[in-house]
């Protein structure tokens, strides 16, 4: 099978740490170029933007968009208009409306579009979903806390409108919850803590509810010192499920459960290859919609300015 010729647009931390290794290890793809205004990848042609790259390399069949969220819509729209398959790093956009436009455009052009929620592909998520399928959920507790200075050093875009702030990592938790809990979730209440010098929140408390009324409480913090906490605890009628370390570890009533070996980004790219083969769209909007709803109904609390 001929490898899919793919290019990366936006060569930041996530692209270098996750996308490049996953593509390099896959027989389904051939990484042939990078478009990024400030970064280069040794051994590959480099272009300042997607327009210059696609004009110079018409053989590029697909692009992985790892730009900041604020730039993603225009970049994705151009790629789709040029007939390229598109993978969107999370979040897929800054608004629900712009992502819906991309979905419509991809279907019109007959190309693949994939919103790549990597945490949905964490090792234990599918096993947890199966375990919960025939149980009644009574309550859910989420602690999603990390140090922004460690995970996003010097990345000022995250504090600008559209950058999501603490919801940039927390949307990973929401993507897992929407995968685990049938019938959808709704935001009932939110308190968002904004530093005086930032346009996005640095911490948040959310109260959500499942379709059958089970309460879901979330504590989000972007100033967690030391070891991060990416934990979800689900109380059911027959025991407690714990998903730890971002969905990579599963426990039932504190007892570890063995789950199949898997890696998030290789799994994402395997799914993208399937979508390219069928020229299909796979865009889960539920996590982004929950973030939007939290901003809509959330109370704003001003806290001390953020210092890098």
SVG drawing of the C-alpha trace seen along z (x, -y; Angstrom):
<svg xmlns="http://www.w3.org/2000/svg" viewBox="-33 -43 51 50">
<polyline fill="none" stroke="black" stroke-width="0.4" points="0.0,0.0 1.3,-3.4 1.9,-5.6 -0.2,-8.7 1.9,-11.7 1.3,-14.0 2.6,-17.4 2.5,-19.0 1.4,-22.6 2.5,-24.3 5.7,-22.7 5.3,-23.4 5.8,-21.3 2.9,-18.9 3.9,-18.3 7.5,-17.5 6.6,-15.4 3.7,-13.5 2.9,-13.9 6.4,-13.5 7.2,-10.3 3.8,-8.7 4.1,-9.5 7.7,-8.3 6.7,-4.9 3.7,-4.4 3.9,-2.5 0.6,-4.2 2.2,-7.6 5.2,-9.4 5.9,-12.8 7.2,-14.9 7.1,-18.6 6.5,-21.1 4.8,-24.5 5.7,-26.6 6.7,-30.3 9.5,-29.8 10.4,-26.1 12.0,-23.6 12.4,-19.8 15.8,-18.5 15.7,-16.6 12.3,-17.9 11.3,-20.8 10.1,-23.8 7.6,-26.4 6.4,-29.5 2.7,-28.7 0.3,-26.1 -0.4,-28.2 3.3,-28.2 3.6,-24.5 0.6,-23.2 1.6,-25.4 5.1,-24.0 4.1,-20.4 0.9,-19.3 1.6,-15.7 0.7,-16.4 -2.5,-14.5 -3.2,-15.2 -2.2,-17.7 -2.0,-17.6 -2.9,-21.0 -1.0,-21.6 -1.3,-25.4 -2.6,-27.5 -6.4,-27.2 -6.8,-30.8 -5.2,-30.0 -6.8,-26.7 -10.0,-27.6 -8.5,-29.6 -5.7,-27.0 -8.2,-24.1 -10.5,-25.9 -7.7,-26.5 -6.6,-22.9 -10.1,-21.5 -10.7,-23.9 -7.6,-22.6 -8.9,-19.0 -6.6,-17.9 -7.6,-15.6 -7.3,-17.3 -6.5,-16.2 -7.3,-18.8 -5.3,-18.8 -7.5,-19.5 -9.4,-21.7 -10.6,-21.6 -11.3,-25.3 -12.1,-28.3 -15.9,-28.1 -18.4,-25.4 -19.8,-27.4 -16.5,-27.5 -16.0,-23.7 -19.5,-23.0 -18.5,-25.1 -15.4,-22.9 -17.5,-19.7 -19.9,-21.0 -17.0,-22.0 -15.2,-18.6 -18.4,-16.8 -18.9,-19.0 -15.4,-18.4 -15.4,-14.7 -12.3,-14.7 -11.6,-13.4 -11.8,-15.6 -10.8,-14.3 -11.1,-16.1 -8.3,-14.3 -9.3,-14.1 -6.2,-12.2 -7.3,-11.4 -10.3,-9.4 -7.6,-7.0 -5.8,-6.7 -5.1,-3.1 -7.9,-2.5 -10.7,-4.6 -12.4,-1.9 -12.1,0.7 -13.7,-1.8 -16.5,-2.5 -17.3,1.2 -17.3,1.6 -19.7,-1.3 -22.1,-0.2 -24.4,1.9 -24.0,0.0 -25.9,-3.0 -23.6,-6.0 -24.3,-7.7 -21.7,-10.5 -18.5,-11.5 -15.5,-13.5 -12.8,-14.9 -9.5,-16.4 -7.5,-17.8 -4.6,-19.8 -1.2,-20.6 1.5,-23.3 1.2,-25.5 4.8,-26.5 5.9,-22.9 3.4,-21.9 3.1,-25.2 6.3,-27.2 6.3,-30.6 3.1,-29.9 1.3,-33.3 -1.4,-32.2 -3.0,-30.1 -3.9,-33.3 -5.4,-35.1 -9.1,-34.8 -9.6,-31.5 -6.7,-29.9 -8.9,-28.3 -6.6,-28.7 -7.1,-25.9 -9.6,-24.4 -6.8,-23.5 -5.9,-20.5 -9.3,-20.2 -11.0,-19.6 -9.1,-16.3 -11.1,-15.3 -14.3,-16.4 -13.5,-14.3 -13.1,-11.3 -16.3,-12.0 -18.3,-12.3 -16.9,-9.0 -17.7,-7.3 -21.1,-8.6 -24.1,-7.8 -26.7,-10.4 -24.5,-13.4 -23.7,-16.0 -24.9,-19.5 -23.3,-22.3 -25.3,-23.4 -22.8,-25.8 -19.3,-27.1 -16.9,-29.4 -14.0,-30.6 -10.9,-32.2 -9.2,-34.8 -5.9,-36.3 -6.0,-40.1 -3.6,-40.0 -5.2,-37.1 -8.2,-36.7 -8.7,-33.0 -9.1,-31.3 -6.3,-29.7 -8.7,-27.6 -12.3,-26.5 -15.0,-24.6 -17.7,-23.0 -20.9,-21.2 -22.4,-19.1 -25.1,-16.5 -25.6,-13.4 -28.8,-12.7 -30.2,-10.7 -29.2,-13.3 -25.9,-11.9 -23.8,-14.8 -20.4,-15.5 -18.0,-17.7 -14.8,-19.0 -11.9,-20.8 -9.5,-22.4 -6.2,-24.1 -3.3,-25.3 -1.0,-26.0 -0.7,-22.5 2.8,-22.1 4.7,-18.9 3.1,-15.8 0.0,-16.5 -3.4,-15.0 -5.5,-13.8 -8.0,-11.7 -11.7,-10.7 -13.6,-8.7 -17.0,-7.3 -19.3,-5.9 -21.7,-3.3 -24.4,-1.0 -21.8,1.8 -18.5,0.2 -16.1,-2.7 -14.2,-3.1 -11.0,-5.2 -9.3,-6.4 -5.9,-7.8 -3.0,-9.5 -5.2,-10.9 -7.0,-7.7 -3.9,-5.4 -4.6,-3.5 -7.8,-1.9 -8.8,-0.7 -12.0,0.8 -12.5,0.2 -8.8,-0.7 -7.7,2.6 -5.6,2.2 -7.2,3.6 -5.0,4.8 -5.9,3.1 -4.6,3.7 -1.4,1.9 -2.0,-1.1 -0.6,-4.6 -2.8,-7.7 -1.2,-9.3 -0.5,-6.1 -4.1,-5.2 -5.2,-8.6 -3.3,-8.3 -4.6,-4.7 -8.1,-6.2 -7.2,-9.1 -6.0,-6.6 -9.3,-4.8 -11.1,-8.1 -8.9,-9.0 -9.6,-5.6 -13.4,-6.2 -13.2,-10.0 -15.3,-10.4 -15.7,-12.9 -15.3,-12.1 -15.8,-15.3 -17.0,-15.0 -18.2,-18.5 -19.4,-17.5 -16.2,-18.4 -15.8,-21.8 -19.5,-22.5 -19.2,-21.9 -16.3,-24.3 -18.4,-26.9 -21.3,-26.3 -19.0,-26.8 -17.9,-30.2 -21.6,-31.1 -22.9,-30.3 -19.8,-30.7 -19.3,-33.3 -16.0,-35.2 -13.7,-35.6 -10.6,-37.7 -7.4,-36.4 -3.8,-37.5 -2.0,-38.2 -0.2,-35.2 3.6,-35.4 5.6,-33.0"/>
</svg>
